[in-house]
Amino acid sequence: MDKFETMGDFFDRVSELYDAHMGKNIEAFERFYSAIGAGITETQDEVRILDIGCGTGLELAAVFERAPNALITGIDLSGEMLDILRDKYTAYRNQITLVQESYLTYSFDEKTCDYIISVMTVHHLLPESKCELYRKIRKALKFGGKYIEGDYITTPEKEKEVRDSFYEIQKSNRGLEDGTHHIDLECSLETQKRLLAEAGFTTVEVLWEQGEAAVYSASI
């Protein structure tokens, strides 16, 4: 069990190197994060945005370009990552509220968000956990609101291999759960679309896709 770190411990440990790592790890890094922002309609209004698994806030620069007066609530398990985010965005400190907690247990207020975004975080969840989270997200969005996700994707074949491997590891590691420990469980884009539809979203649009990453939005 020792080799499987909890999410909070893992991201606290890698926090200082995280931004540089993502810059090397994501093909077309800048276009990926720009696509997150592109999902938001340009506005000067105080739109309410919930950023789950916000980490160091790499996506927020593109968000503020589109909605400079946005009110952001960021949720993350890692206090170290949240500290980095806070230091990056001092100019927006009055617009950002940070919560150190798991978004799986955090209580989302219903119909309060114009947008909910997640970037490079839900690939740690099994499909059934994702679908449950997506239902929670849908209920938290206002009428006309939008969920925007940017994440790793894989092939249907690799998706099955990864999931089967997790179940085998889980047999000999009591207490190992998706979402609480740092294990990658990437899905295919086809599965992502299906899960969002099952959660009640009526429209899913792929905003950007290249290599092993994609950005997509879902509307009610």
C-alpha positions as CSV (number, residue, x, y, z in Angstrom):
1,M,0.0,0.0,0.0
2,D,3.0,2.3,0.6
3,K,3.6,2.9,-3.1
4,F,0.1,4.2,-3.6
5,E,0.1,7.8,-2.3
6,T,-3.0,9.6,-1.2
7,M,-4.0,12.4,-3.6
8,G,-3.2,15.1,-1.1
9,D,0.2,13.7,-0.2
10,F,1.2,13.2,-3.9
11,F,0.3,16.7,-5.1
12,D,1.8,18.4,-2.0
13,R,5.0,16.5,-2.9
14,V,5.1,17.5,-6.6
15,S,3.5,21.0,-6.2
16,E,6.7,23.0,-7.0
17,L,7.4,21.0,-10.1
18,Y,3.8,20.6,-11.3
19,D,3.5,23.5,-13.8
20,A,6.8,22.6,-15.5
21,H,5.8,18.9,-15.6
22,M,2.5,19.7,-17.3
23,G,4.2,22.0,-19.8
24,K,6.3,19.0,-20.9
25,N,3.7,16.4,-20.6
26,I,0.8,17.9,-22.5
27,E,1.1,18.1,-26.3
28,A,0.3,21.6,-27.5
29,F,0.2,22.8,-23.8
30,E,-0.9,26.4,-24.5
31,R,-3.6,25.4,-27.0
32,F,-5.0,22.9,-24.5
33,Y,-5.4,25.5,-21.8
34,S,-6.6,28.1,-24.2
35,A,-9.4,25.7,-25.2
36,I,-10.6,25.6,-21.6
37,G,-11.0,29.4,-21.7
38,A,-12.6,29.3,-25.1
39,G,-15.5,27.4,-23.6
40,I,-16.5,30.4,-21.6
41,T,-18.4,33.2,-23.3
42,E,-16.6,36.5,-23.2
43,T,-18.2,38.8,-20.6
44,Q,-17.6,41.5,-18.1
45,D,-20.2,40.1,-15.8
46,E,-19.5,38.5,-12.4
47,V,-20.1,34.9,-13.6
48,R,-19.7,32.2,-10.9
49,I,-17.2,29.5,-11.7
50,L,-16.4,26.4,-9.7
51,D,-13.0,24.9,-10.5
52,I,-12.8,21.3,-9.1
53,G,-9.3,19.9,-8.6
54,C,-7.9,23.4,-9.4
55,G,-4.3,22.6,-8.4
56,T,-2.0,25.5,-9.1
57,G,-4.6,27.2,-11.3
58,L,-3.0,26.7,-14.7
59,E,-6.4,27.2,-16.4
60,L,-7.3,30.4,-14.7
61,A,-5.2,32.7,-16.9
62,A,-7.4,31.7,-19.9
63,V,-10.5,32.0,-17.8
64,F,-9.8,35.5,-16.7
65,E,-9.0,36.5,-20.2
66,R,-12.6,35.7,-21.2
67,A,-14.3,36.7,-18.0
68,P,-12.1,39.2,-16.1
69,N,-14.7,39.7,-13.3
70,A,-15.4,36.0,-12.7
71,L,-15.9,34.9,-9.2
72,I,-13.9,31.6,-8.8
73,T,-14.2,29.0,-6.1
74,G,-11.4,26.5,-6.4
75,I,-11.4,23.1,-4.6
76,D,-8.3,21.0,-4.2
77,L,-6.9,18.4,-1.7
78,S,-3.4,19.8,-1.8
79,G,-2.7,22.8,0.4
80,E,0.7,23.3,-1.3
81,M,-1.0,23.6,-4.7
82,L,-3.5,26.0,-3.4
83,D,-0.7,28.2,-1.9
84,I,0.9,28.4,-5.4
85,L,-2.4,29.3,-7.0
86,R,-2.9,32.0,-4.4
87,D,0.5,33.5,-5.1
88,K,0.0,33.5,-8.8
89,Y,-3.2,35.3,-8.8
90,T,-2.8,38.1,-6.3
91,A,-4.4,40.6,-8.7
92,Y,-7.6,38.5,-8.4
93,R,-7.4,37.7,-4.7
94,N,-10.8,39.3,-4.1
95,Q,-12.4,37.2,-6.8
96,I,-11.0,33.8,-5.7
97,T,-12.1,31.6,-2.8
98,L,-10.0,28.5,-2.2
99,V,-11.2,25.4,-0.4
100,Q,-8.9,22.5,0.7
101,E,-11.2,19.5,0.4
102,S,-12.1,16.6,-2.0
103,Y,-14.6,17.6,-4.6
104,L,-16.0,14.1,-4.2
105,T,-17.2,15.0,-0.6
106,Y,-17.7,18.7,-1.0
107,S,-21.3,19.8,-1.0
108,F,-22.2,21.7,-4.2
109,D,-25.1,24.1,-3.9
110,E,-27.7,23.5,-6.5
111,K,-28.2,25.8,-9.4
112,T,-25.5,28.3,-8.3
113,C,-22.8,28.0,-11.0
114,D,-22.6,29.6,-14.4
115,Y,-19.7,27.3,-15.2
116,I,-17.9,24.3,-13.6
117,I,-14.5,23.4,-14.9
118,S,-12.2,20.5,-14.2
119,V,-8.7,20.2,-15.7
120,M,-6.5,17.1,-15.5
121,T,-8.2,15.7,-12.4
122,V,-11.1,13.3,-13.1
123,H,-8.9,10.8,-14.9
124,H,-8.3,9.4,-11.4
125,L,-11.9,8.2,-11.2
126,L,-13.6,5.0,-12.4
127,P,-16.5,5.5,-14.8
128,E,-19.1,4.9,-12.1
129,S,-17.5,7.5,-9.8
130,K,-17.3,10.0,-12.7
131,C,-21.0,9.5,-13.5
132,E,-21.9,10.2,-9.9
133,L,-19.8,13.4,-10.0
134,Y,-21.2,14.5,-13.3
135,R,-24.7,14.2,-11.8
136,K,-23.7,16.4,-8.9
137,I,-22.1,18.9,-11.3
138,R,-25.3,19.1,-13.5
139,K,-27.4,19.9,-10.4
140,A,-25.0,22.7,-9.4
141,L,-25.2,24.5,-12.7
142,K,-27.7,27.3,-13.4
143,F,-30.1,27.0,-16.3
144,G,-28.0,27.5,-19.3
145,G,-24.8,26.7,-17.4
146,K,-21.9,24.7,-18.8
147,Y,-19.4,22.1,-17.6
148,I,-16.0,22.3,-19.2
149,E,-13.5,19.4,-18.8
150,G,-9.9,19.1,-20.1
151,D,-8.3,15.7,-19.4
152,Y,-6.2,12.8,-20.7
153,I,-8.0,10.4,-23.0
154,T,-7.0,7.0,-24.3
155,T,-8.3,4.3,-26.6
156,P,-11.2,2.0,-25.7
157,E,-8.7,-0.9,-25.6
158,K,-6.3,0.8,-23.3
159,E,-9.1,2.0,-21.1
160,K,-10.2,-1.5,-20.4
161,E,-6.6,-2.6,-19.7
162,V,-6.1,0.2,-17.2
163,R,-9.4,-0.5,-15.4
164,D,-8.8,-4.3,-15.3
165,S,-5.3,-3.6,-13.9
166,F,-6.7,-1.4,-11.2
167,Y,-9.2,-4.0,-10.1
168,E,-6.4,-6.6,-9.8
169,I,-4.2,-4.2,-7.7
170,Q,-7.2,-3.4,-5.5
171,K,-7.6,-7.1,-4.6
172,S,-4.3,-7.1,-2.7
173,N,-4.5,-3.5,-1.4
174,R,-7.3,-3.1,1.0
175,G,-8.6,0.5,1.2
176,L,-7.2,1.4,-2.2
177,E,-10.0,3.5,-3.9
178,D,-10.2,5.6,-7.0
179,G,-10.3,9.3,-6.2
180,T,-8.5,8.9,-2.9
181,H,-5.2,7.5,-4.2
182,H,-3.0,8.7,-7.0
183,I,-3.8,6.2,-9.8
184,D,-4.4,7.1,-13.4
185,L,-7.6,5.6,-14.9
186,E,-8.0,7.4,-18.3
187,C,-11.1,6.9,-20.3
188,S,-11.7,7.1,-24.1
189,L,-13.5,10.1,-25.5
190,E,-16.4,7.8,-26.4
191,T,-16.8,6.8,-22.7
192,Q,-16.6,10.4,-21.6
193,K,-19.4,11.4,-23.9
194,R,-21.5,8.4,-22.7
195,L,-21.0,9.2,-19.0
196,L,-22.0,12.8,-19.5
197,A,-25.1,11.8,-21.3
198,E,-26.0,9.3,-18.6
199,A,-25.6,12.0,-16.0
200,G,-28.2,14.1,-17.8
201,F,-26.3,16.5,-20.1
202,T,-28.1,16.9,-23.4
203,T,-25.2,18.4,-25.4
204,V,-21.5,17.4,-25.4
205,E,-19.1,19.3,-27.7
206,V,-15.5,18.5,-28.3
207,L,-13.6,21.9,-28.2
208,W,-10.1,20.6,-28.8
209,E,-8.4,17.2,-29.2
210,Q,-4.8,16.3,-29.9
211,G,-2.7,13.3,-28.9
212,E,-3.7,12.0,-25.5
213,A,-5.7,15.0,-24.3
214,A,-9.0,16.6,-25.1
215,V,-11.2,19.5,-24.0
216,Y,-15.0,19.1,-24.1
217,S,-18.0,20.9,-22.8
218,A,-21.4,19.7,-21.6
219,S,-24.7,21.6,-21.4
220,I,-28.0,20.7,-19.9
